[in-house]
């Protein structure tokens, strides 16, 4: 895979260079230009045009970083739907909302209006390196902020495409890309921002949150976790297997909301696993290594971590790997224990452990004993069981009788809960994340009753008691 060298201005690396960039953005934000709705719409349209013109480069870059098939590489450009929604709805989202004021405030008017936060930092991951960079940027621009973007150094091809595209679109004092390794991230986190948006693992998420606490900077943390996929005996197993296989093994399992492990009713386990194996062959052929429809692991270090899990349980499908090619075949692990390493951390790769259960209460108990996941999947035709799962579990999102696809509904906020994340985005939720909703009360001068002023009288006390108790 060869990508032509991009002519990108040297990215700031040192703390002094980054501090200078932050100061220049603060100066630009203070000019008030980003507050204009017309300005924001113009920049959103400019970003949309740039993405459309860069589609081939984006796809090529993602293929270089992750070996993704062209079809899956186009998932990165799904952010166009979010831009279209923001362009269409921005004026509505930005309108002030009137609030009824109480009688003791008469005469007055009250309202809430969204304000941009200021300068935001977006730290992006490597697994969907373009989409998960641009999606929060759309919300930041729509809300009227300036932004500094830190793409993942583990996806260098995509990072260069993003840097070139943003440089061609925007002045650096408005939106800028800072490339580099962990030392650059540390220099960025030492600065004071008005919001930090981080997508990645929980360990780095803790570092980001700790750094943000130094400046009391609010954060959005899009993390992950072990998203369970529960399959009830009252399911359409054929469709369930097909959807689970797709959702688990797209991007070679490197999807934050991929089903992390299967919890399957003992009565249908054998049938379900046979169907999953059938669809692995249907999707990727007898040898997925030669398939043009199957991706690669991001780097050798991550692959080595994944192959250590192959010692857990019993491999009933897959297990082949090639370190040089960053290849790991779609793998199913049976007979795993909750204490096995594969069940202790998010897998983030093409390994699917299987745990069987005898009744749904047992399965939900196991789920609830663990950190709250980013997503939870349940396959069943039984409406009572569906309601039970919704009532008795907590997760960032839920998909019933499918996996991953809830991310495709732009009107659904996406985010975690507990250890799987803080805050949400997508659609209007992105605009909300990067906005401060300021409460405003406006009083008139023509009436000013003395009920609240000292010296206080008994009649005033009676009045205040009536006001607070009614």
C-alpha positions in Angstrom: 0.0 0.0 0.0 1.6 3.3 -1.1 0.1 6.7 -0.5 1.7 9.8 -2.0 3.4 12.0 0.5 1.1 14.8 1.5 2.3 18.4 1.5 1.2 19.3 5.0 2.6 22.2 7.1 4.8 20.9 9.9 2.6 20.0 12.9 3.4 21.7 16.2 5.1 19.3 18.5 6.7 21.2 21.4 4.7 22.5 24.4 5.6 26.1 23.3 4.3 25.5 19.7 1.1 24.0 21.0 0.6 26.8 23.5 1.0 29.3 20.7 -1.6 27.5 18.6 -4.0 27.4 21.5 -3.5 31.2 22.1 -4.1 32.0 18.5 -7.4 30.0 18.6 -8.5 31.8 21.7 -7.8 35.1 20.0 -9.9 34.0 16.9 -12.7 32.8 19.1 -12.7 36.1 21.0 -13.3 37.9 17.7 -16.9 36.4 17.7 -16.8 35.1 14.2 -17.7 31.6 15.1 -20.9 32.7 16.8 -22.5 33.5 13.5 -24.9 30.8 12.3 -24.1 31.7 8.7 -20.4 31.3 9.5 -21.0 27.8 10.9 -23.1 26.7 8.0 -20.5 27.9 5.6 -17.8 25.9 7.3 -20.0 22.8 7.5 -20.6 23.0 3.8 -16.9 23.5 3.2 -16.1 20.4 5.3 -18.7 18.4 3.4 -17.3 19.4 0.0 -13.8 18.5 1.2 -14.9 15.0 2.3 -16.7 14.4 -1.0 -13.6 15.4 -2.9 -11.3 13.3 -0.7 -13.3 10.1 -0.8 -10.7 8.1 -2.8 -7.9 9.2 -0.6 -9.8 8.5 2.6 -10.6 4.9 1.5 -7.1 4.3 0.3 -5.7 5.6 3.7 -8.0 3.4 5.8 -7.1 0.4 3.7 -3.4 1.2 4.3 -3.9 1.5 8.0 -6.3 -1.4 8.6 -6.4 -3.5 5.5 -10.2 -2.9 5.3 -12.1 -3.9 2.2 -13.3 -1.0 0.1 -17.0 -1.5 1.2 -16.0 -1.3 4.9 -13.7 1.6 4.3 -16.6 3.6 3.1 -18.1 3.4 6.6 -15.7 6.2 7.4 -17.6 8.5 5.1 -20.8 7.9 7.0 -20.1 11.2 8.7 -21.6 12.9 5.7 -25.1 12.0 7.0 -24.3 13.9 10.2 -23.1 17.0 8.3 -26.3 16.9 6.2 -28.4 16.8 9.4 -26.4 19.6 11.1 -26.8 21.8 8.0 -30.5 21.2 7.9 -31.2 21.6 11.6 -28.6 24.1 12.8 -30.9 27.1 12.8 -33.5 25.2 14.8 -30.9 23.8 17.3 -29.5 27.3 17.8 -32.8 29.0 18.7 -33.4 30.2 22.2 -36.1 28.3 24.1 -38.6 30.4 26.1 -39.2 29.4 29.7 -42.2 30.4 31.8 -41.1 32.5 34.7 -42.9 32.3 38.1 -45.3 34.9 39.4 -42.9 36.3 42.0 -40.6 37.3 39.0 -43.3 39.4 37.3 -42.7 41.3 35.1 -40.1 39.2 33.4 -39.1 36.9 30.6 -36.9 33.9 30.8 -35.1 31.8 28.2 -32.3 29.3 27.5 -29.9 29.8 24.7 -27.0 27.7 23.5 -23.5 29.2 23.5 -20.3 27.8 22.1 -17.8 26.6 24.7 -14.7 28.0 23.1 -11.6 25.9 22.2 -12.1 22.2 22.1 -9.6 19.3 21.8 -10.7 16.2 19.9 -8.5 13.1 20.5 -9.4 10.4 17.9 -8.8 6.6 17.9 -7.3 4.4 15.2 -10.1 1.8 14.6 -12.3 4.1 12.6 -9.7 6.8 12.2 -11.6 9.2 9.8 -15.2 8.9 11.0 -14.4 9.1 14.7 -12.4 12.2 14.0 -14.8 14.1 11.8 -18.0 13.1 13.6 -17.2 15.1 16.8 -15.7 17.9 14.7 -19.1 18.4 13.0 -20.7 19.0 16.4 -17.9 21.3 17.5 -18.2 23.4 14.3 -22.1 23.4 14.5 -22.0 24.7 18.1 -19.6 27.5 17.1 -16.3 26.4 18.6 -12.7 26.4 17.5 -11.0 22.9 17.5 -7.7 21.2 17.7 -7.7 17.7 16.4 -5.2 15.0 17.4 -5.5 11.9 15.1 -4.1 8.6 16.2 -0.5 8.0 15.4 -1.4 4.3 14.9 -3.3 5.2 11.7 -0.6 7.3 10.0 -2.1 7.2 6.4 -5.4 8.4 7.6 -3.8 11.0 9.9 -2.0 12.5 6.9 -5.2 12.7 4.9 -7.1 14.4 7.7 -4.2 16.9 8.2 -4.1 17.8 4.5 -7.9 18.1 4.3 -8.3 20.3 7.3 -5.4 22.5 6.4 -6.9 23.1 2.9 -10.4 23.8 4.5 -9.7 26.0 7.5 -7.3 28.5 8.9 -5.3 27.1 11.8 -6.6 29.6 14.3 -10.1 28.1 13.7 -9.5 24.3 13.2 -6.1 22.7 13.3 -4.6 19.2 13.3 -1.7 18.3 15.5 0.0 15.0 14.6 2.4 13.1 16.7 3.0 10.4 19.3 2.1 10.2 23.0 4.4 13.0 23.9 2.4 15.4 21.7 -0.8 14.2 23.4 0.8 15.0 26.7 1.7 18.5 25.6 -1.9 19.0 24.4 -3.4 17.8 27.6 -1.2 20.2 29.6 -3.1 23.1 27.9 -6.4 24.5 29.1 -9.3 23.7 26.8 -13.0 24.4 27.2 -13.9 20.8 26.4 -12.0 17.6 25.7 -13.5 14.9 23.5 -11.7 11.6 23.7 -12.4 8.3 22.0 -10.3 5.3 23.0 -9.6 2.8 25.7 -10.5 3.2 29.4 -6.9 3.3 30.5 -6.0 6.3 28.4 -9.5 7.7 29.2 -8.4 7.9 32.9 -5.3 9.8 31.9 -7.3 12.3 29.9 -9.8 12.8 32.8 -7.0 13.3 35.3 -5.3 15.9 33.0 -8.6 17.7 32.4 -9.2 17.9 36.2 -6.1 20.1 36.6 -8.0 22.8 34.6 -11.6 21.7 35.6 -12.2 21.1 31.9 -15.3 19.1 31.1 -14.8 15.9 29.1 -16.6 13.5 26.8 -15.2 10.1 27.1 -16.2 7.6 24.4 -14.6 4.4 25.8 -15.8 0.8 25.3 -15.9 -2.3 27.4 -17.2 -5.9 27.0 -20.5 -5.5 25.2 -22.5 -8.7 25.7 -24.6 -10.4 23.1 -27.4 -12.5 24.6 -29.2 -15.0 22.4 -32.5 -16.4 23.7 -33.9 -19.8 22.7 -36.9 -18.0 21.3 -34.9 -16.3 18.5 -34.6 -16.6 14.7 -31.2 -18.2 15.0 -30.5 -18.0 11.3 -30.9 -14.2 11.2 -29.2 -13.8 14.6 -26.1 -15.8 13.5 -25.8 -13.8 10.3 -26.1 -10.4 12.1 -23.8 -11.4 14.9 -21.1 -12.7 12.5 -21.2 -9.5 10.5 -21.1 -7.2 13.6 -18.3 -9.1 15.3 -15.9 -9.5 12.4 -16.3 -6.2 10.5 -13.0 -4.3 10.7 -11.5 -7.6 12.0 -13.4 -7.1 15.2 -11.8 -3.7 15.9 -15.1 -1.9 16.6 -15.9 -0.4 20.0 -19.5 -1.7 19.9 -18.8 -5.1 18.4 -20.3 -8.0 20.4 -17.5 -8.8 22.8 -18.8 -12.2 23.9 -21.8 -14.4 23.4 -24.2 -15.4 26.2 -26.4 -18.1 24.6 -29.2 -20.3 25.9 -27.8 -23.8 26.4 -30.7 -25.3 24.4 -29.7 -23.5 21.2 -26.0 -23.1 21.6 -24.8 -25.9 19.3 -27.2 -24.7 16.6 -26.2 -21.1 16.9 -22.5 -21.8 16.8 -22.9 -24.0 13.7 -24.7 -21.1 12.0 -22.0 -18.6 13.0 -19.3 -20.9 11.5 -21.4 -21.2 8.4 -21.6 -17.4 7.9 -17.9 -16.9 8.6 -17.3 -19.2 5.6 -20.1 -17.5 3.6 -18.6 -14.1 4.2 -14.9 -14.8 4.0 -14.5 -18.1 2.3 -12.6 -21.2 3.5 -9.5 -19.2 4.1 -10.3 -15.6 5.3 -6.6 -14.8 4.9 -7.0 -14.7 1.2 -10.4 -12.9 1.3 -10.6 -9.3 0.0 -13.5 -8.8 2.4 -11.6 -9.3 5.6 -9.4 -6.7 7.3 -6.2 -6.8 9.3 -5.1 -5.9 12.9 -3.8 -2.4 13.4 -0.3 -3.4 14.4 1.8 -6.4 15.6 1.7 -5.4 19.3 -2.1 -5.5 19.3 -2.1 -8.8 17.4 0.3 -10.3 20.0 -2.1 -9.2 22.8 -5.0 -10.9 20.9 -3.1 -14.2 20.2 -2.5 -14.6 24.0 -6.2 -15.0 24.4 -6.1 -18.1 22.1 -4.9 -20.0 25.1 -8.2 -19.6 26.9 -11.0 -22.1 26.4 -11.3 -24.3 23.4 -10.9 -23.1 19.8 -13.8 -24.4 17.7 -13.2 -22.2 14.7 -10.3 -20.1 13.5 -7.2 -19.4 15.6 -4.8 -19.0 12.7 -2.6 -15.9 12.6 0.4 -14.4 10.8 2.3 -11.7 12.7 4.0 -10.2 9.6 0.7 -9.8 7.8 -1.1 -8.6 11.0 -3.7 -11.4 10.3 -5.9 -13.2 12.8 -8.7 -15.4 11.5 -12.3 -15.1 12.7 -12.2 -17.2 15.9 -14.7 -18.7 18.2 -13.7 -19.8 21.7 -15.9 -22.2 23.6 -15.6 -23.4 27.2 -14.2 -20.1 28.5 -14.4 -19.2 32.2 -15.3 -15.7 33.6 -11.8 -15.7 35.2 -10.0 -16.2 31.9 -8.0 -13.2 30.6 -10.2 -13.1 27.5 -13.2 -12.3 29.7 -11.3 -9.7 31.8 -10.8 -6.9 29.2 -12.3 -5.7 26.0 -11.1 -8.0 23.2 -11.2 -5.5 20.3 -10.4 -8.1 17.8 -11.9 -11.1 15.9 -12.2 -13.5 18.8 -15.7 -14.4 20.1 -15.8 -16.2 23.4 -19.0 -18.2 24.2 -20.7 -18.7 27.6 -23.9 -20.7 27.9 -26.7 -20.1 30.4 -29.7 -22.1 31.6 -32.1 -19.2 32.2 -32.2 -15.5 31.4 -32.0 -14.4 35.1 -28.7 -16.2 35.3 -27.4 -14.4 32.2 -28.5 -11.0 33.4 -26.9 -11.6 36.7 -23.5 -12.3 35.0 -23.9 -9.1 32.9 -24.8 -7.0 35.9 -21.8 -8.2 38.0 -19.5 -6.5 35.5 -18.8 -2.9 34.4 -21.6 -1.3 32.4 -20.9 -1.9 28.7 -21.1 0.5 25.8 -23.6 -1.7 24.0 -25.8 -4.6 24.9 -27.4 -6.9 22.4 -30.4 -9.2 22.9 -31.9 -11.6 20.4 -35.4 -12.8 21.2 -39.0 -12.9 19.9 -40.4 -12.8 23.4 -41.6 -9.3 24.3 -41.6 -10.0 28.0 -38.0 -11.1 27.9 -37.1 -8.0 25.9 -38.7 -5.8 28.4 -36.9 -7.7 31.2 -33.5 -7.1 29.6 -34.2 -3.4 29.1 -35.5 -3.0 32.7 -32.8 -5.0 34.5 -29.6 -3.9 32.8 -27.7 -0.7 32.2 -25.6 0.1 29.2 -24.7 2.9 26.9 -27.0 1.7 24.2 -29.1 -1.4 23.3 -29.9 -3.1 20.1 -32.7 -5.7 20.0 -32.4 -8.4 17.4 -29.4 -6.8 15.7 -25.9 -5.5 16.5 -24.0 -2.3 15.9 -26.8 -0.8 13.7 -28.1 1.6 16.4 -25.1 3.7 15.5 -26.6 4.4 12.1 -29.6 6.3 13.6 -28.3 9.9 13.7 -31.2 10.9 16.0 -30.0 8.4 18.7 -27.4 9.8 21.1 -24.3 7.5 21.3 -22.3 7.2 24.4 -21.4 5.1 27.4 -22.4 4.9 31.0 -20.1 4.2 34.0 -16.8 2.8 32.9 -17.9 2.7 29.2 -17.9 6.4 28.9 -19.2 9.9 29.9 -21.4 12.0 27.7 -22.8 11.3 24.2 -22.9 12.6 20.6 -24.3 12.1 17.1 -26.9 14.4 15.6 -28.3 17.0 18.0 -26.5 15.3 20.9 -23.2 16.4 19.3 -24.4 20.0 19.1 -25.5 19.8 22.8 -22.1 18.3 23.9 -20.2 21.2 22.5 -22.6 23.9 23.7 -23.3 25.6 27.0 -27.0 26.2 27.6 -27.1 29.5 29.3 -30.1 30.4 31.4 -31.3 34.0 31.2 -33.8 36.1 33.1 -34.8 39.6 32.0 -36.7 41.9 34.4 -38.5 45.1 33.7 -38.0 48.4 35.6 -41.6 49.5 35.7 -42.7 47.4 38.8 -40.5 46.8 41.8 -42.4 45.4 44.8 -40.8 45.5 48.3 -41.6 41.9 49.3 -38.0 40.8 49.1 -36.2 43.8 50.7 -35.1 44.4 54.3 -36.1 45.3 56.9 -38.2 42.2 56.8 -41.8 42.2 58.2 -44.1 39.4 59.3 -46.2 39.9 56.2 -43.2 39.4 54.0 -42.4 36.1 55.9 -45.9 34.9 55.3 -45.7 35.8 51.7 -42.4 33.9 51.2 -43.7 30.9 52.9 -46.7 30.9 50.6 -44.5 31.3 47.5 -42.1 28.4 48.4 -44.9 26.0 49.5 -47.4 26.4 46.8 
